[in-house]
Amino acid sequence: PEAGIGGQAFTLSLSSIWERGLRQMIDEIGGNSGWVSACDSDRTRMWDDSAGRNDPNRWLTVDVMAERKGVRWILDAKYKRAFGNESREDRFQMCAYAVAFDADVVSLVYPVAKEEPVRRILLKAKVGQKLITVDSLNLPMAAGPAACKVALTKLSMMSTTPEISAPHS
């Protein structure tokens, strides 16, 4: 605990910063794109079993949930170098989010250094009568927040087109 020997440490969660940044970008592009972010309390679902309701470690919380014209979009901020090599665990996590939050599109969102945004479709599946799309997006974090917002706006139109997802009833 003494200065100069490691006692004055300051830690910063880069993943939390990326998550908050993604929520803020969705809010900021909402006027142009029509996306409206869900409030924080709507971004969490509890398991229906008794242990799940009493244990916050078992709750599902998404990083971002937004809606536009009846289409629900879940975004999960990934702070790792896996765009193009998305893990099995991340893919299953997106499927769980799609079911738990009745989402039409769920996206893994990666910060990258590339300028041009890319969308990779990982899965299109019908659950009941609903078509769900799981995709992976990259945002040019190295180019700064303005470039990320432009890319996110472009990708939001690609990710949620009517032929990919149907509006909520």
N, CA, C and O of each residue as an XYZ file, in Angstrom:
676
protein
N       0.798     -1.234      0.000
C       0.000      0.000      0.000
C       0.823      1.274      0.000
O       0.276      2.350      0.237
N       2.109      1.188     -0.256
C       2.943      2.374     -0.293
C       3.202      2.787     -1.731
O       3.361      1.945     -2.615
N       3.243      4.084     -1.952
C       3.514      4.598     -3.297
C       4.897      4.150     -3.753
O       5.845      4.096     -2.969
N       4.988      3.826     -5.055
C       6.271      3.464     -5.624
C       6.571      1.971     -5.621
O       7.513      1.534     -6.282
N       5.791      1.183     -4.893
C       6.039     -0.265     -4.901
C       4.773     -1.041     -5.294
O       4.560     -2.160     -4.828
N       3.944     -0.449     -6.145
C       2.755     -1.153     -6.637
C       1.506     -0.942     -5.800
O       0.444     -1.477     -6.121
N       1.622     -0.180     -4.750
C       0.460      0.044     -3.887
C      -0.544      1.029     -4.468
O      -1.721      1.000     -4.109
N      -0.097      1.882     -5.346
C      -0.984      2.872     -5.945
C      -1.429      2.383     -7.322
O      -1.038      2.948     -8.344
N      -2.235      1.348     -7.344
C      -2.677      0.756     -8.613
C      -4.025      1.324     -9.021
O      -4.860      1.660     -8.181
N      -4.214      1.420    -10.300
C      -5.467      1.884    -10.871
C      -5.845      0.910    -11.980
O      -5.107      0.754    -12.953
N      -6.985      0.261    -11.835
C      -7.394     -0.687    -12.874
C      -8.594     -0.125    -13.620
O      -9.406      0.628    -13.082
N      -8.665     -0.518    -14.860
C      -9.701     -0.017    -15.743
C     -10.201     -1.186    -16.586
O      -9.406     -1.891    -17.208
N     -11.512     -1.390    -16.608
C     -12.086     -2.485    -17.386
C     -12.349     -2.003    -18.806
O     -13.322     -1.290    -19.052
N     -11.480     -2.394    -19.746
C     -11.661     -1.981    -21.139
C     -12.925     -2.588    -21.730
O     -13.568     -1.963    -22.574
N     -13.293     -3.788    -21.306
C     -14.523     -4.388    -21.827
C     -15.747     -3.578    -21.389
O     -16.673     -3.398    -22.179
N     -15.768     -3.095    -20.161
C     -16.887     -2.265    -19.691
C     -16.956     -0.942    -20.450
O     -18.042     -0.451    -20.758
N     -15.799     -0.374    -20.747
C     -15.770      0.872    -21.527
C     -16.334      0.626    -22.915
O     -17.105      1.444    -23.417
N     -15.964     -0.492    -23.551
C     -16.452     -0.832    -24.885
C     -17.967     -1.061    -24.849
O     -18.677     -0.609    -25.747
N     -18.469     -1.756    -23.821
C     -19.909     -1.990    -23.681
C     -20.666     -0.660    -23.558
O     -21.649     -0.428    -24.262
N     -20.200      0.195    -22.669
C     -20.856      1.505    -22.492
C     -20.754      2.343    -23.757
O     -21.699      3.043    -24.123
N     -19.622      2.272    -24.413
C     -19.447      3.013    -25.665
C     -20.417      2.542    -26.738
O     -20.970      3.358    -27.476
N     -20.626      1.236    -26.830
C     -21.566      0.696    -27.811
C     -22.993      1.145    -27.497
O     -23.742      1.507    -28.404
N     -23.371      1.123    -26.216
C     -24.712      1.624    -25.826
C     -24.855      3.106    -26.196
O     -25.891      3.523    -26.714
N     -23.830      3.879    -25.933
C     -23.875      5.306    -26.244
C     -23.982      5.540    -27.751
O     -24.724      6.417    -28.195
N     -23.238      4.750    -28.540
C     -23.310      4.913    -29.994
C     -24.713      4.598    -30.516
O     -25.224      5.307    -31.383
N     -25.332      3.545    -29.996
C     -26.704      3.218    -30.423
C     -27.635      4.379    -30.078
O     -28.484      4.752    -30.888
N     -27.483      4.945    -28.894
C     -28.303      6.103    -28.518
C     -28.067      7.276    -29.460
O     -29.013      7.952    -29.865
N     -26.806      7.518    -29.810
C     -26.472      8.673    -30.647
C     -26.896      8.512    -32.104
O     -27.186      9.508    -32.768
N     -26.939      7.286    -32.614
C     -27.388      7.100    -34.000
C     -28.903      6.924    -34.080
O     -29.461      6.838    -35.174
N     -29.562      6.870    -32.937
C     -31.007      6.639    -32.906
C     -31.816      7.634    -33.702
O     -32.787      7.251    -34.355
N     -31.446      8.904    -33.670
C     -32.175      9.927    -34.412
C     -32.145      9.695    -35.905
O     -33.145      9.923    -36.585
N     -31.017      9.246    -36.429
C     -30.876      9.002    -37.865
C     -31.345      7.616    -38.288
O     -31.826      7.433    -39.406
N     -31.204      6.642    -37.397
C     -31.488      5.262    -37.778
C     -32.831      4.745    -37.272
O     -33.348      3.748    -37.774
N     -33.388      5.425    -36.280
C     -34.659      4.973    -35.721
C     -34.532      3.990    -34.571
O     -35.542      3.579    -34.000
N     -33.311      3.603    -34.218
C     -33.126      2.659    -33.124
C     -33.351      3.323    -31.777
O     -32.888      4.439    -31.540
N     -34.063      2.634    -30.896
C     -34.308      3.120    -29.546
C     -33.754      2.072    -28.583
O     -34.126      0.901    -28.647
N     -32.873      2.498    -27.703
C     -32.270      1.585    -26.734
C     -33.258      1.240    -25.633
O     -34.065      2.068    -25.209
N     -33.174      0.014    -25.189
C     -33.971     -0.416    -24.041
C     -33.352      0.158    -22.776
O     -32.146      0.399    -22.715
N     -34.185      0.375    -21.771
C     -33.652      0.857    -20.491
C     -32.866     -0.273    -19.833
O     -33.037     -1.442    -20.179
N     -32.020      0.078    -18.898
C     -31.135     -0.899    -18.272
C     -31.893     -2.076    -17.664
O     -31.441     -3.216    -17.774
N     -33.028     -1.826    -17.028
C     -33.762     -2.917    -16.375
C     -34.314     -3.927    -17.379
O     -34.507     -5.091    -17.029
N     -34.572     -3.508    -18.615
C     -35.086     -4.433    -19.633
C     -33.991     -5.286    -20.257
O     -34.282     -6.235    -20.985
N     -32.742     -4.958    -19.978
C     -31.623     -5.706    -20.563
C     -31.258     -6.945    -19.754
O     -30.296     -7.634    -20.094
N     -32.010     -7.246    -18.681
C     -31.730     -8.405    -17.834
C     -32.942     -9.318    -17.765
O     -34.072     -8.858    -17.604
N     -32.693    -10.623    -17.887
C     -33.722    -11.649    -17.728
C     -33.233    -12.620    -16.661
O     -32.061    -12.993    -16.621
N     -34.165    -13.020    -15.798
C     -33.847    -13.998    -14.767
C     -34.281    -15.377    -15.246
O     -35.256    -15.510    -15.986
N     -33.558    -16.388    -14.822
C     -33.989    -17.763    -15.072
C     -35.260    -18.004    -14.284
O     -35.468    -17.398    -13.234
N     -36.102    -18.876    -14.779
C     -37.375    -19.139    -14.117
C     -37.258    -20.097    -12.941
O     -38.189    -20.185    -12.140
N     -36.148    -20.819    -12.809
C     -35.986    -21.701    -11.661
C     -35.740    -20.877    -10.404
O     -35.293    -19.733    -10.485
N     -36.028    -21.449     -9.259
C     -35.934    -20.681     -8.012
C     -34.532    -20.161     -7.746
O     -34.379    -19.042     -7.256
N     -33.512    -20.939     -8.055
C     -32.135    -20.476     -7.821
C     -31.790    -19.301     -8.725
O     -31.075    -18.388     -8.313
N     -32.291    -19.320     -9.946
C     -32.009    -18.240    -10.886
C     -32.585    -16.907    -10.450
O     -31.953    -15.865    -10.621
N     -33.778    -16.939     -9.889
C     -34.411    -15.684     -9.451
C     -33.676    -15.068     -8.272
O     -33.712    -13.852     -8.085
N     -33.014    -15.891     -7.481
C     -32.360    -15.395     -6.270
C     -30.856    -15.184     -6.430
O     -30.195    -14.700     -5.511
N     -30.326    -15.539     -7.570
C     -28.873    -15.468     -7.762
C     -28.535    -14.573     -8.954
O     -28.626    -15.019    -10.098
N     -28.145    -13.315     -8.708
C     -27.855    -12.402     -9.816
C     -26.737    -12.884    -10.732
O     -26.647    -12.423    -11.870
N     -25.886    -13.793    -10.275
C     -24.842    -14.343    -11.131
C     -25.411    -15.246    -12.218
O     -24.716    -15.555    -13.186
N     -26.656    -15.673    -12.074
C     -27.289    -16.547    -13.066
C     -28.215    -15.775    -13.998
O     -28.795    -16.373    -14.904
N     -28.370    -14.496    -13.812
C     -29.224    -13.709    -14.688
C     -28.524    -13.491    -16.025
O     -27.296    -13.480    -16.096
N     -29.312    -13.319    -17.083
C     -28.778    -12.965    -18.405
C     -28.896    -11.459    -18.564
O     -29.987    -10.905    -18.428
N     -27.801    -10.802    -18.848
C     -27.824     -9.362    -19.107
C     -27.113     -9.106    -20.423
O     -25.957     -9.489    -20.603
N     -27.815     -8.455    -21.341
C     -27.214     -8.126    -22.632
C     -26.548     -6.761    -22.547
O     -26.937     -5.915    -21.742
N     -25.546     -6.560    -23.383
C     -24.845     -5.275    -23.394
C     -25.738     -4.176    -23.962
O     -25.835     -3.090    -23.392
N     -26.385     -4.464    -25.083
C     -27.245     -3.478    -25.749
C     -28.472     -4.194    -26.289
O     -28.368     -5.267    -26.885
N     -29.627     -3.593    -26.074
C     -30.854     -4.062    -26.711
C     -31.534     -2.827    -27.293
O     -31.747     -1.831    -26.602
N     -31.867     -2.914    -28.567
C     -32.497     -1.778    -29.240
C     -33.655     -2.295    -30.085
O     -33.676     -3.458    -30.488
N     -34.616     -1.412    -30.346
C     -35.757     -1.767    -31.193
C     -36.012     -0.668    -32.203
O     -35.783      0.517    -31.957
N     -36.501     -1.118    -33.363
C     -36.899     -0.202    -34.416
C     -37.989     -0.899    -35.221
O     -37.791     -2.000    -35.734
N     -39.133     -0.249    -35.323
C     -40.245     -0.777    -36.128
C     -40.546     -2.226    -35.794
O     -40.765     -3.038    -36.693
N     -40.559     -2.558    -34.507
C     -40.906     -3.903    -34.089
C     -39.809     -4.928    -34.206
O     -40.037     -6.097    -33.895
N     -38.622     -4.541    -34.644
C     -37.490     -5.462    -34.750
C     -36.604     -5.258    -33.527
O     -36.202     -4.138    -33.215
N     -36.307     -6.361    -32.837
C     -35.437     -6.286    -31.661
C     -34.043     -6.768    -32.029
O     -33.868     -7.828    -32.631
N     -33.046     -5.956    -31.649
C     -31.650     -6.221    -31.980
C     -30.836     -6.229    -30.697
O     -30.847     -5.260    -29.938
N     -30.133     -7.324    -30.460
C     -29.235     -7.462    -29.311
C     -27.805     -7.348    -29.826
O     -27.443     -7.981    -30.817
N     -26.999     -6.541    -29.152
C     -25.587     -6.400    -29.505
C     -24.749     -6.787    -28.301
O     -25.012     -6.349    -27.181
N     -23.747     -7.607    -28.538
C     -22.855     -8.038    -27.489
C     -21.446     -7.555    -27.821
O     -20.837     -7.997    -28.795
N     -20.948     -6.653    -27.006
C     -19.626     -6.061    -27.230
C     -18.548     -7.063    -26.850
O     -18.469     -7.502    -25.703
N     -17.726     -7.417    -27.817
C     -16.625     -8.344    -27.583
C     -15.322     -7.557    -27.620
O     -15.030     -6.862    -28.594
N     -14.551     -7.672    -26.561
C     -13.272     -6.987    -26.527
C     -12.169     -8.029    -26.612
O     -11.418     -8.258    -25.665
N     -12.100     -8.652    -27.784
C     -11.057     -9.624    -28.054
C     -10.844     -9.683    -29.558
O     -11.642     -9.149    -30.327
N      -9.793    -10.316    -29.963
C      -9.439    -10.377    -31.386
C      -9.984    -11.658    -31.994
O      -9.215    -12.565    -32.314
N     -11.291    -11.747    -32.158
C     -11.878    -12.980    -32.667
C     -12.792    -12.751    -33.862
O     -13.451    -13.689    -34.310
N     -12.853    -11.530    -34.393
C     -13.705    -11.309    -35.548
C     -13.227    -12.201    -36.692
O     -12.053    -12.175    -37.061
N     -14.132    -12.979    -37.239
C     -13.776    -13.932    -38.282
C     -13.435    -15.306    -37.740
O     -13.321    -16.269    -38.498
N     -13.270    -15.398    -36.423
C     -12.985    -16.675    -35.763
C     -13.764    -16.719    -34.445
O     -13.200    -16.983    -33.383
N     -15.065    -16.455    -34.537
C     -15.926    -16.352    -33.368
C     -16.004    -17.703    -32.653
O     -16.142    -18.747    -33.290
N     -15.914    -17.665    -31.338
C     -15.877    -18.907    -30.573
C     -17.244    -19.585    -30.507
O     -18.289    -18.958    -30.679
N     -17.192    -20.860    -30.256
C     -18.420    -21.635    -30.071
C     -19.225    -21.081    -28.890
O     -20.448    -20.964    -28.967
N     -18.535    -20.745    -27.804
C     -19.203    -20.213    -26.620
C     -19.939    -18.906    -26.937
O     -21.071    -18.704    -26.498
N     -19.291    -18.024    -27.700
C     -19.928    -16.758    -28.059
C     -21.147    -16.990    -28.946
O     -22.159    -16.305    -28.798
N     -21.061    -17.936    -29.854
C     -22.196    -18.252    -30.725
C     -23.376    -18.784    -29.908
O     -24.519    -18.379    -30.120
N     -23.090    -19.697    -28.973
C     -24.163    -20.218    -28.127
C     -24.753    -19.123    -27.236
O     -25.960    -19.096    -26.998
N     -23.911    -18.235    -26.751
C     -24.386    -17.111    -25.939
C     -25.385    -16.273    -26.736
O     -26.410    -15.858    -26.197
N     -25.098    -16.023    -28.009
C     -26.006    -15.229    -28.844
C     -27.335    -15.963    -29.053
O     -28.393    -15.333    -29.074
N     -27.286    -17.273    -29.205
C     -28.531    -18.044    -29.356
C     -29.368    -17.960    -28.080
O     -30.590    -17.825    -28.142
N     -28.710    -18.040    -26.932
C     -29.433    -17.900    -25.661
C     -30.070    -16.520    -25.556
O     -31.216    -16.399    -25.123
N     -29.345    -15.483    -25.944
C     -29.909    -14.132    -25.918
C     -31.105    -14.017    -26.858
O     -32.111    -13.399    -26.510
N     -31.000    -14.607    -28.038
C     -32.094    -14.522    -29.013
C     -33.376    -15.104    -28.429
O     -34.450    -14.519    -28.564
N     -33.256    -16.252    -27.784
C     -34.432    -16.905    -27.218
C     -34.930    -16.151    -25.984
O     -36.123    -15.867    -25.871
N     -34.028    -15.829    -25.063
C     -34.430    -15.204    -23.798
C     -35.029    -13.815    -23.983
O     -35.914    -13.415    -23.226
N     -34.554    -13.077    -24.984
C     -35.006    -11.701    -25.173
C     -35.910    -11.539    -26.393
O     -36.247    -10.417    -26.770
N     -36.305    -12.658    -27.014
C     -37.185    -12.637    -28.190
C     -36.631    -11.695    -29.255
O     -37.347    -10.863    -29.812
N     -35.338    -11.850    -29.520
C     -34.659    -10.967    -30.475
C     -34.763    -11.519    -31.888
O     -34.821    -12.730    -32.102
N     -34.785    -10.604    -32.841
C     -34.777    -10.969    -34.260
C     -33.352    -11.133    -34.768
O     -33.065    -12.020    -35.572
N     -32.464    -10.268    -34.290
C     -31.060    -10.278    -34.703
C     -30.211    -10.122    -33.453
O     -30.485     -9.280    -32.597
N     -29.173    -10.950    -33.363
C     -28.196    -10.815    -32.279
C     -26.823    -10.712    -32.929
O     -26.478    -11.494    -33.815
N     -26.055     -9.744    -32.476
C     -24.770     -9.443    -33.112
C     -23.633     -9.438    -32.112
O     -23.723     -8.817    -31.053
N     -22.566    -10.134    -32.458
C     -21.302     -9.992    -31.766
C     -20.629     -8.774    -32.391
O     -20.548     -8.679    -33.616
N     -20.148     -7.846    -31.574
C     -19.555     -6.614    -32.115
C     -18.118     -6.497    -31.629
O     -17.842     -6.427    -30.432
N     -17.209     -6.478    -32.608
C     -15.775     -6.461    -32.319
C     -15.155     -5.128    -32.714
O     -15.469     -4.586    -33.774
N     -14.266     -4.589    -31.858
C     -13.477     -3.411    -32.249
C     -12.274     -3.875    -33.061
O     -11.539     -4.771    -32.645
N     -12.083     -3.263    -34.210
C     -10.954     -3.636    -35.067
C     -10.275     -2.371    -35.581
O     -10.752     -1.261    -35.345
N      -9.182     -2.544    -36.271
C      -8.455     -1.411    -36.824
C      -8.864     -1.108    -38.255
O      -8.500     -0.054    -38.776
N      -9.610     -1.995    -38.913
C     -10.007     -1.778    -40.298
C     -10.970     -0.607    -40.407
O     -11.737     -0.329    -39.484
N     -10.923      0.066    -41.529
C     -11.800      1.210    -41.760
C     -13.192      0.797    -42.229
O     -14.185      1.415    -41.845
N     -13.268     -0.240    -43.053
C     -14.532     -0.631    -43.662
C     -15.269     -1.638    -42.776
O     -14.709     -2.681    -42.440
N     -16.521     -1.342    -42.390
C     -17.263     -2.297    -41.559
C     -17.621     -3.551    -42.347
O     -17.869     -3.498    -43.551
N     -17.641     -4.670    -41.649
C     -17.955     -5.952    -42.266
C     -19.002     -6.649    -41.410
O     -18.980     -6.568    -40.182
N     -19.913     -7.330    -42.079
C     -20.928     -8.147    -41.404
C     -20.756     -9.593    -41.856
O     -20.726     -9.878    -43.053
N     -20.644    -10.499    -40.893
C     -20.564    -11.933    -41.183
C     -21.809    -12.601    -40.613
O     -22.053    -12.513    -39.410
N     -22.585    -13.253    -41.434
C     -23.741    -13.999    -40.938
C     -23.234    -15.335    -40.429
O     -22.570    -16.073    -41.157
N     -23.551    -15.647    -39.167
C     -23.089    -16.872    -38.547
C     -24.183    -17.940    -38.531
O     -23.895    -19.135    -38.608
N     -25.440    -17.499    -38.431
C     -26.542    -18.454    -38.344
C     -27.845    -17.763    -38.692
O     -28.112    -16.647    -38.247
N     -28.651    -18.441    -39.491
C     -30.045    -18.050    -39.699
C     -30.854    -19.283    -39.333
O     -30.656    -20.350    -39.913
N     -31.753    -19.146    -38.386
C     -32.521    -20.298    -37.930
C     -33.947    -19.876    -37.605
O     -34.201    -18.742    -37.196
N     -34.847    -20.788    -37.790
C     -36.236    -20.549    -37.442
C     -36.504    -21.201    -36.093
O     -36.289    -22.400    -35.918
N     -36.972    -20.407    -35.150
C     -37.349    -20.896    -33.834
C     -38.849    -20.686    -33.734
O     -39.317    -19.553    -33.622
N     -39.610    -21.786    -33.774
C     -41.054    -21.668    -33.899
C     -41.364    -21.091    -35.267
O     -40.986    -21.662    -36.290
N     -42.043    -19.972    -35.283
C     -42.349    -19.289    -36.546
C     -41.450    -18.084    -36.786
O     -41.658    -17.325    -37.732
N     -40.457    -17.915    -35.930
C     -39.617    -16.717    -36.001
C     -38.241    -17.012    -36.588
O     -37.572    -17.968    -36.194
N     -37.839    -16.181    -37.527
C     -36.503    -16.280    -38.104
C     -35.544    -15.441    -37.259
O     -35.779    -14.256    -37.023
N     -34.470    -16.070    -36.814
C     -33.461    -15.400    -35.996
C     -32.147    -15.389    -36.773
O     -31.767    -16.386    -37.387
N     -31.468    -14.259    -36.737
C     -30.162    -14.137    -37.376
C     -29.115    -13.834    -36.315
O     -29.277    -12.924    -35.503
N     -28.039    -14.614    -36.338
C     -26.870    -14.347    -35.498
C     -25.771    -13.899    -36.450
O     -25.441    -14.596    -37.410
N     -25.208    -12.724    -36.171
C     -24.140    -12.232    -37.033
C     -22.993    -11.678    -36.209
O     -23.065    -11.588    -34.984
N     -21.948    -11.315    -36.906
C     -20.755    -10.760    -36.294
C     -20.410     -9.488    -37.056
O     -20.378     -9.479    -38.287
N     -20.155     -8.419    -36.318
C     -19.880     -7.115    -36.920
C     -18.530     -6.608    -36.430
O     -18.099     -6.923    -35.321
N     -17.871     -5.818    -37.272
C     -16.670     -5.142    -36.786
C     -16.885     -3.635    -36.864
O     -17.561     -3.136    -37.763
N     -16.303     -2.927    -35.916
C     -16.339     -1.465    -35.900
C     -14.905     -0.955    -35.828
O     -14.093     -1.483    -35.069
N     -14.591      0.075    -36.623
C     -13.207      0.571    -36.693
C     -12.824      1.424    -35.482
O     -12.712      2.646    -35.578
N     -12.627      0.762    -34.348
C     -12.323      1.474    -33.109
C     -11.077      2.343    -33.241
O     -11.021      3.434    -32.672
N     -10.092      1.879    -33.974
C      -8.849      2.629    -34.119
C      -9.067      3.975    -34.817
O      -8.263      4.893    -34.653
N     -10.141      4.096    -35.588
C     -10.430      5.341    -36.306
C     -11.202      6.341    -35.449
O     -11.428      7.472    -35.878
N     -11.609      5.940    -34.247
C     -12.283      6.853    -33.334
C     -13.791      6.701    -33.314
O     -14.363      6.002    -34.151
N     -14.442      7.360    -32.352
C     -15.888      7.219    -32.144
C     -16.741      7.639    -33.348
O     -17.744      6.990    -33.646
N     -16.359      8.697    -34.029
C     -17.170      9.154    -35.168
C     -17.201      8.096    -36.268
O     -18.256      7.827    -36.841
N     -16.056      7.500    -36.562
C     -16.000      6.444    -37.584
C     -16.786      5.221    -37.136
O     -17.436      4.567    -37.951
N     -16.731      4.911    -35.851
C     -17.505      3.780    -35.323
C     -18.998      4.021    -35.483
O     -19.736      3.105    -35.845
N     -19.452      5.239    -35.220
C     -20.885      5.545    -35.357
C     -21.339      5.451    -36.806
O     -22.426      4.943    -37.079
N     -20.535      5.926    -37.726
C     -20.865      5.821    -39.152
C     -20.963      4.345    -39.541
O     -21.910      3.932    -40.210
N     -19.980      3.561    -39.115
C     -19.978      2.129    -39.426
C     -21.168      1.431    -38.783
O     -21.806      0.588    -39.414
N     -21.472      1.769    -37.542
C     -22.597      1.147    -36.847
C     -23.913      1.475    -37.529
O     -24.790      0.618    -37.633
N     -24.059      2.706    -37.994
C     -25.273      3.081    -38.724
C     -25.405      2.243    -39.985
O     -26.481      1.723    -40.281
N     -24.311      2.112    -40.727
C     -24.326      1.306    -41.956
C     -24.650     -0.152    -41.643
O     -25.479     -0.764    -42.318
N     -24.007     -0.704    -40.635
C     -24.226     -2.103    -40.281
C     -25.623     -2.338    -39.718
O     -26.189     -3.416    -39.899
N     -26.185     -1.341    -39.039
C     -27.534     -1.512    -38.483
C     -28.569     -1.666    -39.583
O     -29.573     -2.355    -39.401
N     -28.339     -1.043    -40.699
C     -29.259     -1.193    -41.832
C     -29.086     -2.564    -42.483
O     -30.063     -3.167    -42.928
N     -27.854     -3.056    -42.539
C     -27.589     -4.374    -43.127
C     -28.094     -5.492    -42.223
O     -28.621     -6.492    -42.711
N     -27.941     -5.333    -40.915
C     -28.252     -6.402    -39.973
C     -29.744     -6.608    -39.766
O     -30.163     -7.687    -39.348
N     -30.522     -5.630    -40.040
C     -31.928     -5.722    -39.648
C     -32.870     -5.439    -40.808
O     -33.937     -4.857    -40.613
N     -32.492     -5.839    -41.992
C     -33.356     -5.650    -43.142
C     -34.528     -6.618    -43.069
O     -34.401     -7.684    -42.467
N     -35.681     -6.272    -43.673
C     -36.876     -7.113    -43.560
C     -36.680     -8.548    -44.033
O     -37.301     -9.458    -43.483
N     -35.836     -8.776    -45.033
C     -35.666    -10.153    -45.498
C     -34.903    -11.003    -44.493
O     -34.909    -12.230    -44.591
N     -34.254    -10.374    -43.538
C     -33.515    -11.122    -42.523
C     -34.380    -11.341    -41.295
O     -34.312    -12.405    -40.680
N     -35.182    -10.372    -40.928
C     -35.958    -10.513    -39.701
C     -37.348     -9.933    -39.882
O     -37.551     -8.961    -40.610
N     -38.282    -10.545    -39.211
C     -39.681    -10.092    -39.266
C     -39.985     -9.287    -38.014
O     -39.409     -9.561    -36.961
N     -40.881     -8.294    -38.096
C     -41.221     -7.500    -36.922
C     -41.883     -8.330    -35.841
O     -42.485     -9.368    -36.117
N     -41.766     -7.861    -34.604
C     -42.432     -8.491    -33.455
C     -43.931     -8.325    -33.599
O     -44.414     -7.356    -34.185
N     -44.641     -9.266    -33.067
C     -46.103     -9.137    -33.062
C     -46.565     -8.399    -31.832
O     -47.765     -8.192    -31.650
